[in-house]
């Protein structure tokens, strides 16, 4: 039977034809994988045509030639490695199995990695990395992965289907291919040496001289994996940087000098390679514990998740998005822009309540201040406040008399997502919890502090129960993409409008209790949200006003300083309001960073006249957001260079204080300045 089953193929395809076809499998697979990757890269990132989140398009003849040489050399090396692996693992098997194994690894696995990469980029573009995913998950990579569980589940199903198809293909090939085919030979030594040598030359030269081509190559799988391995192998001083990355080590045998190294001020050495030797700039002193006495107003803080700074005056389909917030702003005061320092919820709330960029557990905070001052404290949050260590850092649970959040109200959650960071409870349940507790109490007997966190504008911007005031057709999560940006915007603003409606209901409750005139109410976002404005979605992965900017509104006139302010300024502003003092001006421009303070991918400063300067430390690109202009740091001169160096000096000073202490351990160098 087996002989008869193979006979048609033996007649149609003589043995030498089958052997030649098997020999061409690696070339065909590599060519197909490369064409697929480049097509996807240009479709998503505009790798060759520009646009859609791509500021470094490979759009000149020289850049394209450089890119092509580097890309082909990397794919050749990857193909040779894959072929060697396939021949090794199938050494004692049929002659066709090396080609089959190669097709699985260099074809199927490569395509699967591409699919995973571009599915992730469908939401977050090319800025997403593991450090940002961890921040999205409140410091937990596992929780970040759970955040996208629906997408991951689809991917796992697809992977299982591919595995089943591969198994069936192997069974079929075993039945129809001749058993006596000659085994494909190994590549010639000349080809191997030539390909390896070409790649080494490209890997060493292109990151230093390739310009846009170098950054484009880092978006490709083979180049990124191979140069990453070389970079690790040449990290001689084990400082995390080698000789083959764009961020390469200019001092390979000195572990104190490398990209993102701690720059020591005044030693004449530029350890991090940016801005020359660090010259410290004054930083505000961190306020210690505060105790308020005498007549103390009630305090109510409402945080809108992902609320953009352009919410005031926003109209959608002819309707006012946030009428209650606008009414508060007209009667009270506004500070805008207000900036998150990191663009993520967990660290933003820690800054808001502690008055610091990066507080430690147990540091002074507004919760601890008000608890020590005799306030009765209530937490009413639509998110889990233990997420990312928020509660522990600022003392929520230890001080709260009433603590209601998405963990205690799990049976009320809007979604069945597995991630802690995706738990969301509708604002209506929070107000109901308020009515059962604080709403029944006599506020005249004791000052009250209530913190509300309204989560409706959290991705995916809609949940059951949200009133369809601005749109009758909210965009489902599975359809969120740049092609549906208009519907996405309507969905997002409808969620903000719903949260604003609940804000109005809270104000009505305070007025009905007769405590409105004795209450300081402030409303802010924890950060902004980009809605594919510049080709991105979300927050915390590009330093711009859409993602990092929000606003601060108070119900009393004269309560807030002029913007820009940072979330770390809020504690001092509220302390002054409780003491009935004038609002303190922001002591320094808001500092912004993506990633941990010690290892950021980008840093920025917000200026007093709308300036926003961002420096990408991974690429050297400096952006002047109010002008819509970006340029390489090394090419800057005059005021542009001064703006970039001011960002770098602020970053270095913040890091130096963190590591060396408030005195800086350098006599005569200013670090701390009084608020």
FENZI-V70575 format. One record per run of one state. SS is the DSSP state (helix for helix, strand for strand, loop for the rest). FROM is the first residue (numbers start at 0). TO is the last residue. Records with the same first field share a line. If there is no record, write none. Layout:
BEGIN
SS->FROM-TO  FROM-TO
END
This chain:
BEGIN
loop->0-0  12-13  45-49  51-52  54-59  89-95  127-128  136-139  147-147  176-187  209-210  217-219  233-281  284-296  304-307  311-313  316-317  320-321  331-331  339-343  354-364  372-374  381-385  394-394  399-400  404-408  413-418  422-423  425-425  436-436  440-441  445-446  454-475  479-480  512-514  525-528  531-535  538-543  554-563  578-589  594-600  606-610  616-619  624-627  635-636  660-670  673-674
helix->1-11  14-44  60-88  96-126  129-135  140-146  148-175  188-208  211-216  220-232  308-310  322-330  344-353  365-371  386-393  395-398  409-411  419-421  426-435  437-439  442-444  476-478  481-511  515-517  544-547  566-577  632-634  637-659
strand->50-50  53-53  282-283  297-303  314-315  318-319  332-338  375-380  401-403  412-412  424-424  447-453  518-524  529-530  536-537  548-553  564-565  590-593  601-605  611-615  620-623  628-631  671-672
END
